[in-house]
Amino acid sequence: MRPVKGGFEAENSRHALGVGFTSQGVEVRTGTARWGMALQGYGYGDALLTVTEIAPEAIANRVEYRRGALTEWYANAPEGLEQGFTLTEAPGKSDGQLLT
């Protein structure tokens, strides 16, 4: 993981991936192909909490976007790029709806 203007860059040579992390989201590159993603919201069913842009933080091979009770994280490892989400509290009441 290396800092660059506006965020961080990572390489995963085993899988021929380059990854950029900025406050606008994540971009994965391989050859000439590019794939971008950005979290828009989370919650239950259609009752989603919106998220705002936030600067990423890097710790060793892991990048985190800390948004209060939600942490969106990425780990760059020999197995590939892993994405995960950690919630420290429920985003409201589920009313039988799935977490989205």
C-alpha positions in Angstrom: 0.0 0.0 0.0 1.4 3.4 -0.9 0.0 6.8 -0.4 -0.8 8.9 -3.5 -2.5 12.3 -3.9 -6.1 11.8 -2.7 -5.7 8.3 -1.4 -3.8 5.1 -1.8 -2.6 2.7 -4.5 -2.0 -1.1 -4.2 -0.6 -3.7 -6.6 -1.4 -7.4 -6.5 1.1 -8.9 -8.9 0.0 -12.4 -8.3 -3.4 -11.6 -9.9 -2.2 -8.7 -12.2 -4.3 -6.2 -10.3 -3.8 -2.5 -9.5 -6.2 -0.9 -7.1 -6.8 2.8 -6.3 -8.6 4.0 -3.2 -10.0 7.6 -3.0 -12.8 9.3 -1.3 -14.9 8.8 -4.5 -14.5 5.0 -4.3 -12.4 2.1 -5.4 -11.0 1.4 -8.9 -9.6 -2.1 -9.8 -7.4 -2.4 -12.9 -6.1 -5.3 -14.9 -4.5 -4.7 -18.3 -6.7 -2.2 -20.0 -9.9 -3.1 -18.1 -11.1 -0.9 -15.2 -13.8 -1.5 -12.7 -15.0 1.1 -10.2 -17.3 0.9 -7.2 -18.5 3.2 -4.5 -20.8 2.5 -1.6 -24.1 4.4 -1.9 -26.0 3.3 1.2 -26.8 0.5 3.6 -29.8 -0.6 5.7 -32.8 -2.9 5.5 -34.9 -3.3 2.3 -35.5 0.1 0.8 -34.8 2.0 4.1 -31.1 2.8 3.3 -28.9 5.2 5.1 -26.9 7.3 2.7 -23.2 7.6 3.0 -21.0 10.6 2.2 -17.5 10.6 0.6 -14.8 10.0 3.2 -11.0 9.7 2.8 -9.7 6.2 3.1 -7.2 5.2 5.8 -4.5 2.6 5.3 -3.1 0.1 7.8 -0.5 -2.3 6.4 -2.3 -4.2 3.6 -5.8 -3.0 4.5 -7.7 0.1 3.5 -10.7 1.3 5.6 -13.5 3.7 5.0 -14.8 4.5 8.5 -18.3 5.8 8.5 -19.5 5.7 12.1 -21.1 2.4 12.8 -20.1 1.0 9.4 -16.5 0.3 8.3 -16.0 -0.7 4.6 -12.7 -2.4 4.3 -10.4 -4.0 1.6 -7.5 -6.3 2.3 -4.8 -6.9 -0.4 -3.4 -10.4 0.1 -1.8 -13.2 -2.0 -5.3 -14.7 -2.4 -6.5 -11.5 -4.0 -8.4 -8.4 -3.0 -11.0 -9.0 -0.3 -13.8 -6.6 0.5 -15.8 -6.6 3.7 -18.1 -4.6 5.9 -18.2 -4.4 9.7 -21.2 -3.0 11.5 -20.9 -2.1 15.2 -24.7 -1.6 15.5 -27.8 -2.3 13.5 -28.8 0.4 11.0 -32.3 0.7 12.3 -35.0 -1.9 12.6 -35.1 -4.8 10.1 -38.9 -5.3 10.1 -38.1 -8.7 8.5 -36.1 -7.1 5.7 -32.6 -8.3 4.6 -29.6 -6.2 5.3 -28.6 -4.4 2.1 
